[in-house]
Amino acid sequence: LPSLFFNLFFLLSLGFFLALMLQRFQLTGDLNFWLLFLYSTAGLLVIYTIKYLVLKFLGWIFQVSEAIDTYIFIVFATNKVIGLVLLPFIVLLAFSYGIVNQASLNLGITVVLSLFAYRYFLSYISVHRQVRISFFHFLIYLVAFEIAPLLLINKLLFRFLSESS
């Protein structure tokens, strides 16, 4: 139960951070902040639910359930840390202006990207011990299942926001 609550906290804090970023860069159009927060959080929930189900299914198909479980553990453990680390940046983004706001935005993005990079590095090392994969194959996985969906979601989000304004 605590793990589930930390996962929900991650979704809420990253959804809030994304909504504040979109509002800061004036990409929201006429959308209310709380509606944007709801869309961001719901989108993250859908992404991570689909990712979890697809990974479990692929682990079952390819008989590498132990490696997939290790990878899922690393992903969700890192997400819990991201949820906690984002909290001060969310407070600063919501209640500050000027240079403090810009610095908290830049530092928050840097910290999140660094934790994502750490997550993939740790995942590669852990999964490589259990399943012999080359770095090239891991890179293909990373681009196909992590980066490409984010780019697609980014494009759809900008298209949706440009139509709503």
N, CA, C and O of each residue as an XYZ file, in Angstrom:
660
protein
N       0.816     -1.202      0.000
C       0.000      0.000      0.000
C       0.860      1.268      0.000
O       0.553      2.197     -0.747
N       1.933      1.343      0.813
C       2.776      2.538      0.745
C       3.408      2.725     -0.631
O       3.562      3.855     -1.096
N       3.771      1.631     -1.278
C       4.342      1.730     -2.618
C       3.335      2.318     -3.595
O       3.688      3.150     -4.431
N       2.091      1.889     -3.492
C       1.041      2.428     -4.350
C       0.850      3.919     -4.106
O       0.687      4.687     -5.055
N       0.869      4.335     -2.836
C       0.713      5.755     -2.523
C       1.890      6.581     -3.047
O       1.703      7.702     -3.519
N       3.099      6.025     -2.963
C       4.250      6.742     -3.519
C       4.165      6.834     -5.040
O       4.565      7.842     -5.624
N       3.649      5.789     -5.683
C       3.459      5.862     -7.130
C       2.417      6.916     -7.496
O       2.592      7.648     -8.470
N       1.339      6.998     -6.726
C       0.338      8.041     -6.954
C       0.928      9.424     -6.690
O       0.627     10.379     -7.406
N       1.760      9.526     -5.671
C       2.422     10.798     -5.382
C       3.335     11.212     -6.539
O       3.401     12.391     -6.887
N       4.036     10.244     -7.134
C       4.856     10.528     -8.313
C       3.997     11.066     -9.449
O       4.345     12.068    -10.074
N       2.870     10.400     -9.720
C       1.997     10.855    -10.799
C       1.481     12.262    -10.549
O       1.450     13.091    -11.459
N       1.077     12.528     -9.314
C       0.555     13.853     -8.989
C       1.636     14.923     -9.060
O       1.399     16.004     -9.599
N       2.817     14.637     -8.523
C       3.864     15.663     -8.521
C       4.401     15.907     -9.929
O       4.640     17.058    -10.295
N       4.597     14.858    -10.728
C       5.067     15.077    -12.093
C       3.978     15.727    -12.938
O       4.280     16.561    -13.792
N       2.722     15.363    -12.717
C       1.619     16.024    -13.414
C       1.551     17.503    -13.077
O       1.322     18.334    -13.955
N       1.747     17.831    -11.813
C       1.753     19.230    -11.377
C       2.933     19.976    -11.993
O       2.787     21.106    -12.458
N       4.106     19.335    -11.992
C       5.297     19.953    -12.570
C       5.102     20.206    -14.065
O       5.454     21.275    -14.565
N       4.544     19.232    -14.777
C       4.290     19.405    -16.210
C       3.277     20.513    -16.463
O       3.450     21.313    -17.382
N       2.227     20.564    -15.658
C       1.219     21.615    -15.825
C       1.827     22.992    -15.564
O       1.532     23.945    -16.285
N       2.671     23.101    -14.541
C       3.338     24.379    -14.271
C       4.291     24.761    -15.396
O       4.389     25.934    -15.755
N       4.999     23.768    -15.959
C       5.901     24.052    -17.080
C       5.123     24.524    -18.304
O       5.511     25.498    -18.950
N       4.035     23.845    -18.622
C       3.235     24.241    -19.774
C       2.641     25.628    -19.580
O       2.571     26.416    -20.523
N       2.220     25.923    -18.374
C       1.692     27.251    -18.082
C       2.798     28.304    -18.126
O       2.574     29.419    -18.596
N       3.973     27.959    -17.646
C       5.103     28.897    -17.640
C       5.517     29.271    -19.054
O       5.860     30.423    -19.318
N       5.486     28.291    -19.978
C       5.863     28.560    -21.365
C       4.666     29.002    -22.208
O       4.767     29.117    -23.429
N       3.532     29.249    -21.546
C       2.308     29.741    -22.184
C       1.875     28.856    -23.342
O       1.560     29.348    -24.426
N       1.859     27.549    -23.110
C       1.445     26.578    -24.113
C       0.057     26.012    -23.821
O      -0.363     25.037    -24.442
N      -0.645     26.618    -22.885
C      -1.911     26.056    -22.444
C      -3.101     26.582    -23.215
O      -4.173     25.979    -23.158
N      -2.958     27.677    -23.930
C      -4.107     28.262    -24.615
C      -5.099     28.776    -23.593
O      -4.736     29.516    -22.678
N      -6.354     28.381    -23.751
C      -7.414     28.819    -22.829
C      -7.720     27.787    -21.761
O      -8.725     27.900    -21.059
N      -6.869     26.786    -21.631
C      -7.116     25.708    -20.687
C      -6.902     26.181    -19.253
O      -5.931     26.876    -18.956
N      -7.806     25.804    -18.383
C      -7.694     26.072    -16.960
C      -6.521     25.263    -16.403
O      -6.248     24.161    -16.879
N      -5.830     25.801    -15.403
C      -4.671     25.109    -14.846
C      -5.043     23.744    -14.281
O      -4.326     22.768    -14.499
N      -6.153     23.667    -13.561
C      -6.522     22.411    -12.920
C      -6.940     21.365    -13.942
O      -6.731     20.172    -13.725
N      -7.521     21.794    -15.043
C      -7.845     20.864    -16.114
C      -6.566     20.358    -16.783
O      -6.460     19.183    -17.135
N      -5.603     21.255    -16.953
C      -4.304     20.865    -17.500
C      -3.589     19.893    -16.564
O      -2.970     18.933    -17.023
N      -3.669     20.134    -15.265
C      -3.102     19.229    -14.269
C      -3.765     17.858    -14.355
O      -3.090     16.831    -14.285
N      -5.082     17.845    -14.506
C      -5.803     16.585    -14.622
C      -5.385     15.831    -15.885
O      -5.172     14.620    -15.836
N      -5.267     16.531    -17.009
C      -4.835     15.897    -18.254
C      -3.414     15.357    -18.142
O      -3.131     14.252    -18.605
N      -2.525     16.124    -17.532
C      -1.136     15.682    -17.378
C      -1.046     14.428    -16.509
O      -0.349     13.473    -16.852
N      -1.744     14.441    -15.405
C      -1.717     13.302    -14.496
C      -2.369     12.076    -15.131
O      -1.853     10.964    -15.009
N      -3.490     12.273    -15.803
C      -4.158     11.156    -16.470
C      -3.281     10.593    -17.591
O      -3.215      9.378    -17.777
N      -2.619     11.463    -18.326
C      -1.722     11.006    -19.388
C      -0.572     10.183    -18.831
O      -0.225      9.141    -19.387
N       0.019     10.643    -17.739
C       1.095      9.879    -17.103
C       0.600      8.533    -16.582
O       1.295      7.523    -16.694
N      -0.598      8.524    -16.014
C      -1.177      7.276    -15.520
C      -1.369      6.283    -16.665
O      -1.050      5.102    -16.523
N      -1.884      6.753    -17.788
C      -2.086      5.880    -18.947
C      -0.745      5.373    -19.471
O      -0.608      4.190    -19.781
N       0.241      6.256    -19.573
C       1.560      5.866    -20.086
C       2.184      4.789    -19.213
O       2.640      3.767    -19.727
N       2.213      4.999    -17.904
C       2.869      4.034    -17.023
C       2.070      2.744    -16.868
O       2.660      1.685    -16.654
N       0.752      2.805    -16.969
C      -0.043      1.579    -16.929
C       0.212      0.732    -18.164
O       0.410     -0.478    -18.063
N       0.207      1.370    -19.333
C       0.480      0.641    -20.577
C       1.900      0.091    -20.563
O       2.131     -1.048    -20.969
N       2.852      0.899    -20.097
C       4.240      0.438    -20.036
C       4.367     -0.789    -19.133
O       5.035     -1.759    -19.493
N       3.734     -0.751    -17.977
C       3.791     -1.874    -17.043
C       3.192     -3.136    -17.664
O       3.786     -4.211    -17.593
N       2.014     -2.997    -18.274
C       1.347     -4.161    -18.860
C       2.124     -4.733    -20.037
O       2.233     -5.952    -20.168
N       2.660     -3.879    -20.888
C       3.436     -4.352    -22.039
C       4.713     -5.044    -21.573
O       5.077     -6.092    -22.105
N       5.389     -4.476    -20.596
C       6.608     -5.107    -20.090
C       6.318     -6.467    -19.459
O       7.056     -7.424    -19.692
N       5.262     -6.562    -18.671
C       4.912     -7.851    -18.065
C       4.569     -8.877    -19.143
O       4.956    -10.041    -19.045
N       3.840     -8.441    -20.172
C       3.473     -9.337    -21.263
C       4.707     -9.800    -22.030
O       4.833    -10.983    -22.345
N       5.617     -8.880    -22.331
C       6.837     -9.245    -23.044
C       7.731    -10.154    -22.199
O       8.366    -11.066    -22.728
N       7.780     -9.913    -20.909
C       8.541    -10.794    -20.026
C       7.981    -12.196    -20.009
O       8.738    -13.166    -19.962
N       6.658    -12.319    -20.048
C       6.024    -13.627    -20.075
C       6.271    -14.327    -21.413
O       6.549    -15.526    -21.450
N       6.168    -13.575    -22.504
C       6.364    -14.167    -23.836
C       7.800    -14.654    -24.021
O       8.015    -15.776    -24.478
N       8.772    -13.835    -23.676
C      10.179    -14.161    -23.926
C      10.845    -14.901    -22.765
O      12.055    -15.125    -22.795
N      10.080    -15.280    -21.749
C      10.595    -16.056    -20.624
C      11.715    -15.331    -19.875
O      12.681    -15.958    -19.440
N      11.586    -14.039    -19.728
C      12.569    -13.246    -18.980
C      11.852    -12.429    -17.897
O      12.126    -11.243    -17.710
N      10.947    -13.080    -17.203
C      10.139    -12.387    -16.193
C      10.989    -11.791    -15.077
O      10.684    -10.710    -14.574
N      12.047    -12.488    -14.691
C      12.897    -11.988    -13.606
C      13.607    -10.686    -14.015
O      13.688     -9.751    -13.219
N      14.112    -10.627    -15.232
C      14.776     -9.408    -15.719
C      13.778     -8.263    -15.851
O      14.091     -7.119    -15.522
N      12.592     -8.570    -16.327
C      11.553     -7.535    -16.473
C      11.125     -7.037    -15.101
O      10.925     -5.836    -14.916
N      10.983     -7.932    -14.146
C      10.616     -7.508    -12.792
C      11.693     -6.611    -12.179
O      11.377     -5.649    -11.478
N      12.945     -6.921    -12.439
C      14.038     -6.068    -11.967
C      13.955     -4.693    -12.603
O      14.092     -3.676    -11.922
N      13.729     -4.663    -13.910
C      13.616     -3.383    -14.621
C      12.428     -2.573    -14.100
O      12.549     -1.369    -13.871
N      11.287     -3.226    -13.913
C      10.096     -2.528    -13.405
C      10.357     -1.987    -12.003
O       9.941     -0.873    -11.683
N      11.038     -2.760    -11.171
C      11.373     -2.288     -9.830
C      12.236     -1.033     -9.888
O      11.991     -0.076     -9.154
N      13.242     -1.034    -10.757
C      14.124      0.128    -10.883
C      13.341      1.341    -11.374
O      13.517      2.449    -10.865
N      12.473      1.128    -12.366
C      11.687      2.237    -12.916
C      10.807      2.851    -11.836
O      10.798      4.071    -11.666
N      10.078      2.034    -11.115
C       9.150      2.584    -10.132
C       9.867      3.109     -8.885
O       9.380      4.046     -8.254
N      10.994      2.535     -8.524
C      11.767      3.083     -7.403
C      12.313      4.470     -7.757
O      12.282      5.388     -6.938
N      12.806      4.603     -8.972
C      13.304      5.914     -9.405
C      12.157      6.914     -9.515
O      12.328      8.089     -9.193
N      11.000      6.461     -9.962
C       9.843      7.356    -10.040
C       9.451      7.882     -8.667
O       9.065      9.043     -8.529
N       9.547      7.036     -7.661
C       9.226      7.481     -6.299
C      10.196      8.568     -5.845
O       9.791      9.533     -5.197
N      11.458      8.415     -6.179
C      12.460      9.429     -5.829
C      12.172     10.722     -6.589
O      12.260     11.810     -6.019
N      11.829     10.608     -7.866
C      11.504     11.802     -8.658
C      10.320     12.535     -8.050
O      10.324     13.764     -7.970
N       9.303     11.787     -7.619
C       8.136     12.411     -6.993
C       8.495     13.213     -5.754
O       7.961     14.301     -5.536
N       9.396     12.678     -4.946
C       9.813     13.393     -3.731
C      10.728     14.577     -4.036
O      10.614     15.635     -3.417
N      11.639     14.390     -4.995
C      12.600     15.440     -5.317
C      11.923     16.628     -5.994
O      12.375     17.763     -5.843
N      10.849     16.381     -6.735
C      10.167     17.462     -7.443
C       9.391     18.401     -6.527
O       9.086     19.529     -6.914
N       9.076     17.957     -5.342
C       8.234     18.750     -4.452
C       8.758     20.164     -4.190
O       7.975     21.107     -4.312
N      10.034     20.373     -3.836
C      10.492     21.755     -3.625
C      10.459     22.591     -4.905
O      10.194     23.792     -4.858
N      10.726     21.960     -6.038
C      10.697     22.705     -7.298
C       9.275     23.117     -7.658
O       9.063     24.188     -8.228
N       8.304     22.275     -7.327
C       6.902     22.615     -7.579
C       6.498     23.817     -6.732
O       5.837     24.733     -7.220
N       6.893     23.809     -5.472
C       6.565     24.935     -4.586
C       7.208     26.217     -5.105
O       6.567     27.267     -5.140
N       8.472     26.132     -5.507
C       9.150     27.325     -6.024
C       8.536     27.801     -7.339
O       8.391     29.005     -7.548
N       8.179     26.884     -8.218
C       7.558     27.282     -9.487
C       6.191     27.908     -9.273
O       5.816     28.842     -9.982
N       5.449     27.404     -8.307
C       4.100     27.896     -8.083
C       4.067     29.244     -7.372
O       3.168     30.048     -7.614
N       5.048     29.500     -6.489
C       4.953     30.678     -5.640
C       6.081     31.685     -5.808
O       6.221     32.588     -4.983
N       6.879     31.553     -6.842
C       7.955     32.527     -7.047
C       7.839     33.123     -8.440
O       7.029     32.690     -9.260
N       8.666     34.121     -8.681
C       8.693     34.764     -9.994
C      10.111     35.242    -10.259
O      10.956     35.260     -9.364
N      10.353     35.622    -11.487
C      11.658     36.163    -11.846
C      12.734     35.113    -11.923
O      12.528     34.009    -12.427
N      13.908     35.491    -11.400
C      15.085     34.636    -11.518
C      14.951     33.360    -10.691
O      15.467     32.314    -11.085
N      14.267     33.432     -9.553
C      14.078     32.241     -8.715
C      13.208     31.227     -9.455
O      13.478     30.026     -9.420
N      12.168     31.712    -10.123
C      11.293     30.840    -10.888
C      12.050     30.180    -12.029
O      11.923     28.975    -12.246
N      12.834     30.959    -12.758
C      13.606     30.419    -13.880
C      14.658     29.418    -13.398
O      14.850     28.373    -14.020
N      15.331     29.730    -12.306
C      16.347     28.822    -11.770
C      15.716     27.521    -11.283
O      16.267     26.444    -11.510
N      14.567     27.609    -10.619
C      13.912     26.389    -10.139
C      13.411     25.543    -11.309
O      13.434     24.314    -11.240
N      12.960     26.189    -12.376
C      12.535     25.440    -13.552
C      13.714     24.716    -14.193
O      13.632     23.525    -14.492
N      14.814     25.442    -14.402
C      15.995     24.828    -15.018
C      16.571     23.714    -14.157
O      16.919     22.648    -14.665
N      16.672     23.957    -12.859
C      17.212     22.947    -11.958
C      16.283     21.740    -11.842
O      16.752     20.604    -11.777
N      14.981     21.975    -11.815
C      14.017     20.876    -11.754
C      14.093     19.989    -12.991
O      14.077     18.763    -12.877
N      14.174     20.598    -14.169
C      14.301     19.822    -15.410
C      15.614     19.053    -15.416
O      15.651     17.891    -15.820
N      16.687     19.689    -14.972
C      17.993     19.027    -14.922
C      17.975     17.827    -13.982
O      18.502     16.765    -14.313
N      17.375     17.995    -12.822
C      17.312     16.902    -11.848
C      16.484     15.738    -12.393
O      16.881     14.581    -12.258
N      15.341     16.034    -13.005
C      14.489     14.973    -13.551
C      15.207     14.235    -14.676
O      15.185     13.004    -14.720
N      15.841     14.969    -15.582
C      16.573     14.322    -16.676
C      17.748     13.504    -16.152
O      18.043     12.431    -16.677
N      18.416     14.009    -15.120
C      19.524     13.256    -14.525
C      19.040     11.962    -13.878
O      19.687     10.922    -14.004
N      17.912     12.025    -13.190
C      17.370     10.810    -12.575
C      16.890      9.810    -13.627
O      17.015      8.600    -13.434
N      16.344     10.307    -14.733
C      15.971      9.405    -15.827
C      17.209      8.745    -16.422
O      17.203      7.543    -16.689
N      18.263      9.516    -16.631
C      19.509      8.942    -17.162
C      20.074      7.908    -16.188
O      20.526      6.843    -16.610
N      20.053      8.210    -14.901
C      20.515      7.259    -13.888
C      19.673      5.994    -13.914
O      20.195      4.888    -13.771
N      18.369      6.160    -14.096
C      17.461      5.018    -14.160
C      17.818      4.095    -15.318
O      17.831      2.874    -15.160
N      18.106      4.672    -16.477
C      18.431      3.838    -17.635
C      19.805      3.194    -17.490
O      20.004      2.055    -17.912
N      20.738      3.903    -16.904
C      22.053      3.325    -16.653
C      21.951      2.147    -15.688
O      22.509      1.081    -15.948
N      21.251      2.332    -14.593
C      21.067      1.276    -13.609
C      20.277      0.107    -14.195
O      20.558     -1.052    -13.890
N      19.307      0.410    -15.021
C      18.520     -0.648    -15.669
C      19.391     -1.473    -16.598
O      19.304     -2.701    -16.608
N      20.227     -0.807    -17.374
C      21.082     -1.540    -18.298
C      22.025     -2.475    -17.543
O      22.198     -3.631    -17.928
N      22.627     -1.975    -16.478
C      23.559     -2.797    -15.704
C      22.838     -3.988    -15.074
O      23.347     -5.109    -15.115
N      21.663     -3.759    -14.494
C      20.939     -4.833    -13.816
C      20.405     -5.870    -14.789
O      20.517     -7.071    -14.545
N      19.824     -5.412    -15.890
C      19.247     -6.347    -16.860
C      20.343     -7.074    -17.617
O      20.169     -8.236    -17.984
N      21.460     -6.422    -17.858
C      22.565     -7.041    -18.588
C      23.143     -8.233    -17.824
O      23.661     -9.169    -18.435
N      23.059     -8.205    -16.508
C      23.532     -9.337    -15.704
C      22.648    -10.562    -15.881
O      23.136    -11.691    -15.842
N      21.351    -10.346    -16.074
C      20.416    -11.460    -16.156
C      20.180    -11.931    -17.591
O      20.040    -13.129    -17.838
N      20.137    -11.006    -18.520
C      19.900    -11.328    -19.928
C      21.041    -10.716    -20.719
O      21.287     -9.514    -20.626
N      21.718    -11.505    -21.474
C      22.849    -11.012    -22.257
C      22.354    -10.218    -23.455
O      21.995    -10.774    -24.493
N      22.345     -8.895    -23.280
C      21.973     -8.000    -24.370
C      23.123     -7.041    -24.604
O      23.866     -6.693    -23.686
N      23.252     -6.630    -25.829
C      24.300     -5.665    -26.141
C      23.788     -4.256    -25.853
O      22.587     -4.029    -25.708
N      24.709     -3.338    -25.776
C      24.337     -1.950    -25.533
C      23.513     -1.415    -26.698
O      22.606     -0.608    -26.495
N      23.821     -1.859    -27.920
C      23.077     -1.420    -29.095
C      21.610     -1.829    -28.999
O      20.729     -1.032    -29.323
N      21.333     -3.055    -28.561
C      19.953     -3.501    -28.427
C      19.226     -2.743    -27.320
O      18.041     -2.435    -27.446
N      19.932     -2.448    -26.248
C      19.330     -1.646    -25.184
C      19.037     -0.237    -25.685
O      18.014      0.346    -25.327
N      19.915      0.311    -26.500
C      19.700      1.637    -27.076
C      18.493      1.640    -28.008
O      17.716      2.595    -28.010
N      18.328      0.588    -28.795
C      17.157      0.473    -29.663
C      15.881      0.417    -28.818
O      14.887      1.065    -29.146
N      15.914     -0.364    -27.727
C      14.767     -0.404    -26.818
C      14.477      0.975    -26.267
O      13.325      1.406    -26.235
N      15.506      1.661    -25.837
C      15.345      2.973    -25.235
C      14.685      3.945    -26.208
O      13.779      4.688    -25.831
N      15.135      3.937    -27.440
C      14.567      4.854    -28.435
C      13.139      4.440    -28.792
O      12.259      5.295    -28.893
N      12.902      3.151    -28.983
C      11.595      2.689    -29.447
C      10.509      2.759    -28.374
O       9.369      3.113    -28.673
N      10.849      2.428    -27.140
C       9.824      2.342    -26.106
C       9.831      3.490    -25.109
O       8.885      3.630    -24.334
N      10.865      4.308    -25.109
C      10.922      5.397    -24.144
C      10.895      6.766    -24.822
O      10.104      7.625    -24.433
N      11.731      6.980    -25.812
C      11.858      8.299    -26.415
C      10.794      8.549    -27.478
O      10.180      9.616    -27.492
N      10.566      7.583    -28.368
C       9.584      7.762    -29.439
C       8.169      8.021    -28.907
O       7.495      8.914    -29.421
N       7.689      7.274    -27.893
C       6.356      7.605    -27.358
C       6.294      9.007    -26.739
O       5.276      9.690    -26.855
N       7.370      9.435    -26.086
C       7.375     10.785    -25.520
C       7.309     11.842    -26.614
O       6.615     12.848    -26.467
N       8.023     11.621    -27.704
C       7.965     12.563    -28.821
C       6.583     12.579    -29.461
O       6.084     13.639    -29.839
N       5.966     11.411    -29.583
C       4.619     11.333    -30.130
C       3.612     12.040    -29.227
O       2.752     12.777    -29.709
N       3.717     11.820    -27.933
C       2.825     12.485    -26.984
C       3.045     13.989    -27.018
O       2.088     14.759    -26.943
N       4.300     14.413    -27.130
C       4.616     15.831    -27.225
C       3.947     16.443    -28.453
O       3.349     17.515    -28.365
N       4.047     15.768    -29.593
C       3.439     16.276    -30.819
C       1.921     16.342    -30.693
O       1.313     17.333    -31.096
N       1.302     15.302    -30.142
C      -0.142     15.305    -29.961
C      -0.585     16.374    -28.974
O      -1.622     17.009    -29.169
N       0.189     16.577    -27.922
C      -0.149     17.594    -26.938
C      -0.089     18.984    -27.556
O      -0.990     19.792    -27.334
N       0.949     19.276    -28.324
C       1.040     20.586    -28.962
C      -0.067     20.769    -29.990
O      -0.600     21.870    -30.130
N      -0.421     19.714    -30.709
C      -1.516     19.810    -31.678
C      -2.829     20.060    -30.951
O      -3.636     20.877    -31.393
N      -3.050     19.361    -29.836
C      -4.269     19.538    -29.049
C      -4.350     20.949    -28.467
O      -5.409     21.577    -28.491
N      -3.229     21.441    -27.947
C      -3.228     22.777    -27.346
C      -3.379     23.867    -28.407
O      -4.000     24.897    -28.142
N      -2.829     23.663    -29.586
C      -2.971     24.684    -30.632
C      -4.394     24.713    -31.171
O      -4.863     25.776    -31.578
N      -5.100     23.582    -31.188
C      -6.493     23.559    -31.627
C      -7.411     24.156    -30.596
O      -8.433     24.744    -30.949
N      -7.072     24.022    -29.316
C      -7.950     24.541    -28.258
C      -7.828     26.049    -28.078
O      -8.707     26.672    -27.482
N      -6.741     26.650    -28.588
C      -6.600     28.102    -28.405
C      -7.071     28.884    -29.594
O      -7.015     30.114    -29.586
